[in-house]
């Protein structure tokens, strides 16, 4: 017989929930910026917690939450292989173009 004070299906501990990365786009910004991580049971829960934790003072207009396990990143040791080959291809850097003021952010 089970103990009446112990639920049959206890809620998993916070540390057992998946880790989510939180990105917020501010009112003045055009891009989302990483602002932290949190543990949540699912994506909806992660969005709600991110809203409560990272936009308490109405700093944001958009929130992204991504499971940490889904993020794939380059390693610092791969810096040369990933980033240096582009330096010799000047056509990839439009430094010789004049951007009209009407274009705004680019």
N, C-alpha and C positions, 0 to 999 in steps of 0.2 A: 504494500500500500504506500502511496506517495505521501510525502509531507505536505499538509495543506498550505504551508507558507512558501513552498517551492512550486512555481508554475510548471505545467507539463512541457511547454515549449518556451523556454526562457529566451528573451531577446538577446541576440549576440552582443558581446561586449563591444564597445566603440572601437577598440583596437582590432577587432575581427572584421570590421566593415572594410570594404575596399577604399583605397586612397584615391582621391580626386585632385586634379590640378585646377586651379581657378584663375580665369582670365577675365578682366573687367575693362570695358571701354568707358573712358570718362566722358563727361559732357564736352570737354574741350578737345578730346583726342579723336583721331581717325582710326587708330588701331587698338586692339585689345592688348593689355599688358598683364603678364603673370603677376599675381599678387599673393599667392600662397597655395597651401594645400589643406585638405580636410578629409576626414573619414565620414562616409555616409553609406546608407544601405543601398541606395539606387540613384539614378540620375535626377529624378524629381526631388528627392530628399537632398541631394548635393546642391541643386540650384537654390532650394529654399534656405539651406544653411549658408551658402555663399552670399546670398542676398542679405541675410541677417548679420553675418560676420564682416563682410567686406564692403557693404554699401550702406552702413547705418546712417551716414550723414548725407545721403542722396548724392554720392559722388559719381555713380555710374548710370549709364543708359542701356547697357547690354552686358550680360554675363555668359561666359562659356564655362562649362565644366567638362573635363576630359579624364577618363580613367588613367591613372598614372601608368598602369601596365600597358596602355595602348600607345604611349609615347616612345618613339625610337629617336635616339639622338646620336650625333657623331661624337667620337671620343677626342679629347684634347691631343692625343698622340697622332690623330689623323688630320691635323690641321693643314699640313703641307699638301697632302694628297687631295684634300677637299677644296682648299681656298687659293693656293698659290698658282695653279695652272691658269686661272682667269686673268692674271696680271698682264700677260703678254698679248691679250686680245683686246686692244683698245676700242674696237668697234662695240664692245659690250658695255662700255662706259660712255654715255652720251654727253661728255663734257664739252663737246664742240658745238652743241645746239643752243640756240637762244630760246628760252621759254617765255612766252608772252605773259604779261602780268595778269591778263584775264583768266589764265588757266588756274591760278590759285595753287592749291596743294598738289604737288606731284613728286 
